Amino acid sequence: MTTNESREALERLLDRALRELPLRRAPRALETRVIRELERRAALPWWRRSFAHWPLLARAGFLVICGALISAAFLGGATAVTGIRSLSWVRELGGLTASS
């Protein structure tokens, strides 16, 4: 018998032995806490749940708003760089006043 065959035979034996074991019941306190938590999560409003549970319209609106904010950040950044370049005379003026 090769190593692979003996490993598969051992897996089958172990699988059969584990399947024959009786099912164990969770402790009552744990079961109660789990059920209470599931009920609490089910009662949450849609905006407190994960994004996948949001209504389609809310998800679409959120993505549109995020896209607009990202675009504004990029455009605002480009405008800020342009503004800094156009204010280079202030830096030169500051250098002149500091040297005297």
NORZI-V770134 format. One record per helix or strand of 3 or more residues. SS is the DSSP state (@ for helix, = for strand). FROM is the first residue (numbers start at 1). TO is the last residue. If there is no record, write none. Layout:
# NORZI-V770134
{{SS | FROM | TO} {SS | FROM | TO}}
This chain:
# NORZI-V770134
{{@ | 3 | 20} {@ | 28 | 42} {@ | 46 | 48} {@ | 51 | 53} {@ | 56 | 86} {@ | 88 | 99}}
